[in-house]
Amino acid sequence: MKLLVLGGTRFLGRHLVDAALVRGDAVTLFTRGRQPNHWGGEVTMLSGNRDPGNGPGVTALAAGTWDAVVDTSGYVPRVVRASAELLAPRVGRYLFVSSISVFSDASKPGLDEQAPVGVLVDPATEEIGKHYGPLKAACEQVVTEVYGARALNVRPGLIVGPHDPTDRFGYWVARFRHPALLGERPRDAVVPHPKARPLQFIDARDLAYFFLALLDQGAGGTYNATSPAGQWTMGRLIDALSAGGRARAAWIDEAVLTGHKVTPWTGLPLWIPASFADEAGFMRIDCTKAERAGLRTRPLAHTIDDTAAWLAQRGNADAWKDVMSADVEREILAGRRP
């Protein structure tokens, strides 16, 4: 397969390129040229800017044909439309990497691909941080409008694994497997009750394989793509992290965490308090359609081990700036009942 990847040098796209090259696919990347080429002459590198009004724009994509394009870096409908329309006569399928954040109401579990998505109050807005979900939903609409049955919109949940720049999953791996990377931390690690808290995430490599499987099938439409609802919980994650780990879990009630002003999701990654009723279904998305189409999740221990190995060799000086500090963690632990 001749594959064009928009983005592709950092995290998910990097794993996608790796998987495609192993299969013998011919891969072209279109990037801003700010990240190194990890593959040398094995890939064709094109440079420009997704925004057609910025510098060279998408001129480098004006020629060439591909069986499929995977858009890993689209966030604004206007920008996605520029590449989608330019490429439409010369590519077979357009796979847009969206997000489960598109859903307008995540208060209930079991959201499938037919659930309502967010709508932009101001269609012209490009404030990604403020309107991330509705902007992704609008990008999906652009791709479907331009490509029809040739459009693929895949909505991942939290993407994890080696090369993850967000450190949300990586925090937990570091806290239990390489606590020194987080500074002088106590042996006991603060973990949010309850153990049965549902978690959903997807290894970037499993997602990459799923993309290629969909393209091989000539599939179209929309797919939620994260781990099966109910497969993992906070308890199962901590058990897997504790195997061979260097920290012990200290399970703490949510009221205590809130009292110490620990910020959900960023201050303590993966923690969505029960009081956040509007997000009660965010970790229980229905991915049945994707599972039937071939999405598979590797053993959790494999993702943890591979992430731990990567964290041990990368530079960590600028990591985890927003997580709960060691001092706050000690304060919480000091207040536990004996």
Protein Blocks (a to p, Z undefined) as FASTA:
>chain_A
ZZddeejjlmmmmmmmmmmmmnopacddddehlaccfkljmbccddddfblkgojljmlm
mgccdfbdcdfkbfbfklmmmmmmmmmmmcfbdcddddfklpmblkbghiafkbccdddf
blmbccfklmmmmmmmmmmmmmmmmnmmmpccddddddedehianlmmmmmmmmmmmmml
nopadfbdcddddfklccddddfklmmmmmmmmmmnopacjddddddehkacfklmmmmm
mnopabdcddddfklmmmnopaehklmghiacfklmmlmmmmmccfklmmmnopacddfk
lmmmmmmmmmmmmcfklgoklgccfklmmmmmmmpcZZ
